[in-house]
Amino acid sequence: MENKVIIKVLSVWLAFTTLTFSLPGQGWAMFIPSSASDSRTADLATIQRTLESSIVKQRLMDIGLSSEEAMERMNGLSDEQIHQFASRLDSLQAGAGIVDALVIVLLGVVIVVGVLELTGHSIIIR
């Protein structure tokens, strides 16, 4: 009798967490700048901040470029190309999504092991 109650509670909890984790991620909305020159300046500032990062500097040096040379090449791009590049830089994050996926997998393993132990099944790892 007690095992059935535990299994029902775990089933409801598992259904709730599955629903919660399956919801879409947070969306981002941004204002559209009023003029293209302001947008280009802001995008170039974003690119400049990224180029000043020590990891990016080292990677540029590995391929034979300095941050200044990379910025000179960026100045030769069109406004649309610079905006596209800067918007992609904002969306990149080192290791983004890996931590979330790892937590979800770990929770899934814990739940499966817990349910198996509660139902009297033994877990043997060879």
ChimeraX commands (.cxc) that place a marker at each C-alpha (Angstrom):
marker #1 position 0.00,0.00,0.00 radius 0.5
marker #1 position 2.77,2.40,0.97 radius 0.5
marker #1 position 4.76,1.63,-2.22 radius 0.5
marker #1 position 1.74,2.50,-4.38 radius 0.5
marker #1 position 1.43,5.90,-2.71 radius 0.5
marker #1 position 5.14,6.60,-3.21 radius 0.5
marker #1 position 4.94,5.54,-6.85 radius 0.5
marker #1 position 1.91,7.80,-7.43 radius 0.5
marker #1 position 3.67,10.77,-5.83 radius 0.5
marker #1 position 6.82,10.14,-7.86 radius 0.5
marker #1 position 4.76,9.79,-11.04 radius 0.5
marker #1 position 3.04,13.13,-10.48 radius 0.5
marker #1 position 6.35,14.78,-9.63 radius 0.5
marker #1 position 8.02,13.27,-12.70 radius 0.5
marker #1 position 5.18,14.44,-14.96 radius 0.5
marker #1 position 5.37,17.95,-13.48 radius 0.5
marker #1 position 9.16,18.23,-13.88 radius 0.5
marker #1 position 9.04,16.83,-17.40 radius 0.5
marker #1 position 6.45,19.43,-18.35 radius 0.5
marker #1 position 8.43,22.20,-16.67 radius 0.5
marker #1 position 11.72,21.31,-18.40 radius 0.5
marker #1 position 10.05,20.92,-21.78 radius 0.5
marker #1 position 8.79,24.51,-21.87 radius 0.5
marker #1 position 10.59,26.77,-24.35 radius 0.5
marker #1 position 13.55,28.82,-23.17 radius 0.5
marker #1 position 13.46,32.50,-22.41 radius 0.5
marker #1 position 13.05,34.75,-25.43 radius 0.5
marker #1 position 14.85,38.02,-25.91 radius 0.5
marker #1 position 13.29,41.12,-27.40 radius 0.5
marker #1 position 15.31,44.16,-28.35 radius 0.5
marker #1 position 14.61,47.67,-29.55 radius 0.5
marker #1 position 15.40,48.55,-33.14 radius 0.5
marker #1 position 17.87,51.44,-33.29 radius 0.5
marker #1 position 16.67,54.67,-34.88 radius 0.5
marker #1 position 19.59,55.18,-37.25 radius 0.5
marker #1 position 22.04,52.95,-39.07 radius 0.5
marker #1 position 25.10,54.94,-37.98 radius 0.5
marker #1 position 24.26,54.43,-34.30 radius 0.5
marker #1 position 23.74,50.76,-35.00 radius 0.5
marker #1 position 27.09,50.44,-36.77 radius 0.5
marker #1 position 28.87,52.20,-33.91 radius 0.5
marker #1 position 27.22,49.96,-31.31 radius 0.5
marker #1 position 27.98,46.84,-33.34 radius 0.5
marker #1 position 31.62,47.86,-33.77 radius 0.5
marker #1 position 31.84,48.46,-30.00 radius 0.5
marker #1 position 30.47,44.96,-29.38 radius 0.5
marker #1 position 33.01,43.47,-31.76 radius 0.5
marker #1 position 35.81,45.53,-30.16 radius 0.5
marker #1 position 34.89,44.24,-26.67 radius 0.5
marker #1 position 34.98,40.68,-27.98 radius 0.5
marker #1 position 38.34,41.19,-29.68 radius 0.5
marker #1 position 39.78,42.51,-26.40 radius 0.5
marker #1 position 39.05,39.18,-24.69 radius 0.5
marker #1 position 42.24,37.29,-23.84 radius 0.5
marker #1 position 40.96,34.05,-25.37 radius 0.5
marker #1 position 40.06,35.75,-28.64 radius 0.5
marker #1 position 43.37,37.65,-28.70 radius 0.5
marker #1 position 45.28,34.39,-28.29 radius 0.5
marker #1 position 43.24,32.69,-31.01 radius 0.5
marker #1 position 43.85,35.61,-33.39 radius 0.5
marker #1 position 47.57,35.48,-32.64 radius 0.5
marker #1 position 47.54,31.75,-33.40 radius 0.5
marker #1 position 46.26,32.47,-36.92 radius 0.5
marker #1 position 48.59,35.44,-37.40 radius 0.5
marker #1 position 46.34,38.46,-36.74 radius 0.5
marker #1 position 46.35,41.14,-34.08 radius 0.5
marker #1 position 43.21,42.70,-32.66 radius 0.5
marker #1 position 43.97,45.91,-34.54 radius 0.5
marker #1 position 44.29,44.10,-37.87 radius 0.5
marker #1 position 41.00,42.30,-37.24 radius 0.5
marker #1 position 39.27,45.63,-36.48 radius 0.5
marker #1 position 40.71,47.15,-39.67 radius 0.5
marker #1 position 39.19,44.30,-41.63 radius 0.5
marker #1 position 35.87,44.77,-39.81 radius 0.5
marker #1 position 35.80,48.43,-40.86 radius 0.5
marker #1 position 35.80,47.29,-44.49 radius 0.5
marker #1 position 32.56,45.31,-44.08 radius 0.5
marker #1 position 29.11,46.66,-44.89 radius 0.5
marker #1 position 26.69,47.76,-42.15 radius 0.5
marker #1 position 24.57,44.65,-42.64 radius 0.5
marker #1 position 27.57,42.31,-42.37 radius 0.5
marker #1 position 28.80,44.02,-39.22 radius 0.5
marker #1 position 25.35,43.88,-37.64 radius 0.5
marker #1 position 25.00,40.20,-38.50 radius 0.5
marker #1 position 28.44,39.43,-37.05 radius 0.5
marker #1 position 27.82,41.42,-33.85 radius 0.5
marker #1 position 24.41,39.83,-33.28 radius 0.5
marker #1 position 25.95,36.39,-33.62 radius 0.5
marker #1 position 28.66,37.32,-31.11 radius 0.5
marker #1 position 25.99,38.25,-28.56 radius 0.5
marker #1 position 24.31,34.87,-28.93 radius 0.5
marker #1 position 27.52,32.87,-28.44 radius 0.5
marker #1 position 28.36,31.76,-24.95 radius 0.5
marker #1 position 31.09,29.37,-24.01 radius 0.5
marker #1 position 29.47,26.11,-22.94 radius 0.5
marker #1 position 25.94,27.46,-23.16 radius 0.5
marker #1 position 23.31,24.79,-22.70 radius 0.5
marker #1 position 25.73,22.10,-21.55 radius 0.5
marker #1 position 25.14,22.71,-17.85 radius 0.5
marker #1 position 21.37,22.60,-18.31 radius 0.5
marker #1 position 21.55,19.38,-20.29 radius 0.5
marker #1 position 23.87,17.81,-17.71 radius 0.5
marker #1 position 21.52,18.70,-14.84 radius 0.5
marker #1 position 18.53,17.27,-16.68 radius 0.5
marker #1 position 20.33,14.01,-17.47 radius 0.5
marker #1 position 21.55,13.72,-13.88 radius 0.5
marker #1 position 18.04,14.29,-12.52 radius 0.5
marker #1 position 16.68,11.69,-14.91 radius 0.5
marker #1 position 19.22,9.12,-13.72 radius 0.5
marker #1 position 18.46,9.87,-10.06 radius 0.5
marker #1 position 14.72,9.52,-10.67 radius 0.5
marker #1 position 15.11,6.22,-12.53 radius 0.5
marker #1 position 17.40,4.79,-9.85 radius 0.5
marker #1 position 15.04,5.97,-7.11 radius 0.5
marker #1 position 11.98,4.43,-8.74 radius 0.5
marker #1 position 13.81,1.15,-9.36 radius 0.5
marker #1 position 14.99,0.98,-5.75 radius 0.5
marker #1 position 11.52,1.80,-4.40 radius 0.5
marker #1 position 9.88,-0.88,-6.51 radius 0.5
marker #1 position 12.28,-3.52,-5.19 radius 0.5
marker #1 position 14.44,-3.92,-8.25 radius 0.5
marker #1 position 18.18,-4.12,-7.73 radius 0.5
marker #1 position 20.69,-2.17,-9.79 radius 0.5
marker #1 position 23.83,-4.05,-10.76 radius 0.5
marker #1 position 26.68,-2.24,-12.51 radius 0.5
marker #1 position 29.29,-4.48,-14.05 radius 0.5
marker link #1:1,2 radius 0.2
marker link #1:2,3 radius 0.2
marker link #1:3,4 radius 0.2
marker link #1:4,5 radius 0.2
marker link #1:5,6 radius 0.2
marker link #1:6,7 radius 0.2
marker link #1:7,8 radius 0.2
marker link #1:8,9 radius 0.2
marker link #1:9,10 radius 0.2
marker link #1:10,11 radius 0.2
marker link #1:11,12 radius 0.2
marker link #1:12,13 radius 0.2
marker link #1:13,14 radius 0.2
marker link #1:14,15 radius 0.2
marker link #1:15,16 radius 0.2
marker link #1:16,17 radius 0.2
marker link #1:17,18 radius 0.2
marker link #1:18,19 radius 0.2
marker link #1:19,20 radius 0.2
marker link #1:20,21 radius 0.2
marker link #1:21,22 radius 0.2
marker link #1:22,23 radius 0.2
marker link #1:23,24 radius 0.2
marker link #1:24,25 radius 0.2
marker link #1:25,26 radius 0.2
marker link #1:26,27 radius 0.2
marker link #1:27,28 radius 0.2
marker link #1:28,29 radius 0.2
marker link #1:29,30 radius 0.2
marker link #1:30,31 radius 0.2
marker link #1:31,32 radius 0.2
marker link #1:32,33 radius 0.2
marker link #1:33,34 radius 0.2
marker link #1:34,35 radius 0.2
marker link #1:35,36 radius 0.2
marker link #1:36,37 radius 0.2
marker link #1:37,38 radius 0.2
marker link #1:38,39 radius 0.2
marker link #1:39,40 radius 0.2
marker link #1:40,41 radius 0.2
marker link #1:41,42 radius 0.2
marker link #1:42,43 radius 0.2
marker link #1:43,44 radius 0.2
marker link #1:44,45 radius 0.2
marker link #1:45,46 radius 0.2
marker link #1:46,47 radius 0.2
marker link #1:47,48 radius 0.2
marker link #1:48,49 radius 0.2
marker link #1:49,50 radius 0.2
marker link #1:50,51 radius 0.2
marker link #1:51,52 radius 0.2
marker link #1:52,53 radius 0.2
marker link #1:53,54 radius 0.2
marker link #1:54,55 radius 0.2
marker link #1:55,56 radius 0.2
marker link #1:56,57 radius 0.2
marker link #1:57,58 radius 0.2
marker link #1:58,59 radius 0.2
marker link #1:59,60 radius 0.2
marker link #1:60,61 radius 0.2
marker link #1:61,62 radius 0.2
marker link #1:62,63 radius 0.2
marker link #1:63,64 radius 0.2
marker link #1:64,65 radius 0.2
marker link #1:65,66 radius 0.2
marker link #1:66,67 radius 0.2
marker link #1:67,68 radius 0.2
marker link #1:68,69 radius 0.2
marker link #1:69,70 radius 0.2
marker link #1:70,71 radius 0.2
marker link #1:71,72 radius 0.2
marker link #1:72,73 radius 0.2
marker link #1:73,74 radius 0.2
marker link #1:74,75 radius 0.2
marker link #1:75,76 radius 0.2
marker link #1:76,77 radius 0.2
marker link #1:77,78 radius 0.2
marker link #1:78,79 radius 0.2
marker link #1:79,80 radius 0.2
marker link #1:80,81 radius 0.2
marker link #1:81,82 radius 0.2
marker link #1:82,83 radius 0.2
marker link #1:83,84 radius 0.2
marker link #1:84,85 radius 0.2
marker link #1:85,86 radius 0.2
marker link #1:86,87 radius 0.2
marker link #1:87,88 radius 0.2
marker link #1:88,89 radius 0.2
marker link #1:89,90 radius 0.2
marker link #1:90,91 radius 0.2
marker link #1:91,92 radius 0.2
marker link #1:92,93 radius 0.2
marker link #1:93,94 radius 0.2
marker link #1:94,95 radius 0.2
marker link #1:95,96 radius 0.2
marker link #1:96,97 radius 0.2
marker link #1:97,98 radius 0.2
marker link #1:98,99 radius 0.2
marker link #1:99,100 radius 0.2
marker link #1:100,101 radius 0.2
marker link #1:101,102 radius 0.2
marker link #1:102,103 radius 0.2
marker link #1:103,104 radius 0.2
marker link #1:104,105 radius 0.2
marker link #1:105,106 radius 0.2
marker link #1:106,107 radius 0.2
marker link #1:107,108 radius 0.2
marker link #1:108,109 radius 0.2
marker link #1:109,110 radius 0.2
marker link #1:110,111 radius 0.2
marker link #1:111,112 radius 0.2
marker link #1:112,113 radius 0.2
marker link #1:113,114 radius 0.2
marker link #1:114,115 radius 0.2
marker link #1:115,116 radius 0.2
marker link #1:116,117 radius 0.2
marker link #1:117,118 radius 0.2
marker link #1:118,119 radius 0.2
marker link #1:119,120 radius 0.2
marker link #1:120,121 radius 0.2
marker link #1:121,122 radius 0.2
marker link #1:122,123 radius 0.2
marker link #1:123,124 radius 0.2
marker link #1:124,125 radius 0.2
marker link #1:125,126 radius 0.2
view
